[in-house]
């Protein structure tokens, strides 16, 4: 399949935007871990969080993701939509023979992560780390494509959610 097929599929599934990327378009920056450690209320709780036992560090993830050559970035103003679209793209790419296809999406499977209650993940087959939690500078990366992203200045602002599917 051509990469554009998956971008078109993402739009049909409800994404606001979907773009094809080459791995060199992805901006890796291990400083993202600082924002996770010192600014995220999920630190030490979420099952897809870099604080979970056995998680790789951003510089270790970079080495893995650089093995891919391309993928799809998915944008939505709805977190759950972003994740559902990325799962479906991952699934279809796998079926199409891209057996290493892997999605990154800020987890929205459960209403509240069971990790916040000190319990195991109830859907580990679908839980995926966020685009930013693996050491990707989402702001610089999506701005390369002219996609909308700004820091939120007040509560109630529309938030832009990004996921990505790495395909090889």
N, C-alpha and C positions, 0 to 999 in steps of 0.2 A: 504494500500500500504506500501511496505517496503521503508525505507528512501533512499536506493540505487536507487530505481526507479526514484526519483526526481533528484538525482545527474546525472544519465544517461540521463534523459530528458534535463537537463540544457546543457549537452555536445552536444546533438543532435540539440539543438536550437542555438548553436554557442558560448557557453562559452568556454574559453580557459581551465579552470579547474572548477571543482565543487566537493565539499567535504561535507560529512555529519558531523554535529557537535552535541555534547551534550551540554546542557546549561552550564555545568561546564567548557567547553572549551572556552567560551566567557569571555574575560577579560574586565571587567567594570572598568572605571576610570573617575570620574567626572571632572578631569582636562581637558578633551577634550573641555569643554566649553570655556576655556581660549584661545585655538587655534581658536575657532570660533569667539569669541569676539574681539581678538586682532591679527588678521592675515588674516581674510577672508573678501574679498571685498563684499560678499553677506550679511554680518551682517546688519540687519535692513532693508533688501530689499527682500530677498528670501522668498517665501511662505512656504518652507519646512525647513527653518532656525530656530534654537532655539530662535532667537530674535523675531519671530512673536508673536503677541498677543495671549495669551492663551497657549503658548507652555509649556510643562512640563520641568523641570530641569533634568539633567542627572541622579541624584540620584532617581528621581521619575520614570523615564523610567526603571531604573534597576529593581525596584520592580515589574513592569509590565512584563518585559521580562523574569524574573526569574520564572514566572508562566509556561513558555514553557519548554519542556524537550529536544527538538531537532530541527534541521533545516538543511538548506543547505547554504553553502557559495559559492558564484559565483564569478569567476574571469574572467575579460576580459581586453584587452588593449584598448577597445572601450567603452566609457561611456554609450552610448545609448544601445549598445548590453547588457551590464551588467544590465541595468534597464529593458529592454524588456524581457530578460530571467527571471529575478526575478518576473516580473508581471505575466508571463505565469505560472511559478511554483506556485505562490500564487493562481492564478485562478484555476489551476488543483487540487491543494490540497484542496481548498474550495469545488470544485465539488465532490472530493473524500470523503467529510465528515469532513475534518479538518476546521471547520467553523471559527476558530480563526487565520487561516494562515495569516501572515502579512509580507510583504516585506519591506526591508529598502534598498534604493538605491539613490545615489546622483542624483537628478532630472535632466533629460535630455529631457523632453517631448517637451519643446519649444526651439526654436532657442535662444531666450532671454526671461528670466523670466519676466512676466508682472509686478511683484513686483518692478523691477528696474525702471519702469515707473510710479510707484505709483498706479497701478491698481490691481484689484482682480485677483486671480488665474483663468486661463481659463479652467483648467482641474483638479479641486480639488478631483475628484474621483480617479485619478491615482497618484497625487502628493504624494510622500512619503519622509520622512526624510532620510538623509544619515546615513549610518552605524555608522559613527563617531559622528554625531551630537546628538545622543541619549546617549552618554556617554560610547561608546565602543572603546577600544584601538584596532584599526584595525591592527596596526603593530604587537603587541604582539599576537593577536588572530590568524592572518593568518600565522605568522611564526611558530606557533605550528604545522601547517600542511605542512610546507615546501614550502609554496606558495611564489611567488616572490613579494617583496615590498622593496623599498628603498626610501629615501628622494631624491627628484629631485635636482640635483646640478646645472643644467643649462637648459635654455629653449630648447625645441625641443626634450628632452629625452622622450622615451616611458613611458607613465604613466600607472600604474596598477590600474584598477577600481574594487572595490569590492562592492557587494551587498549581502544581506542575506535574506533568507525567514525563519521566525520562524514558526514552524508548531506544532500544538497540536490539 
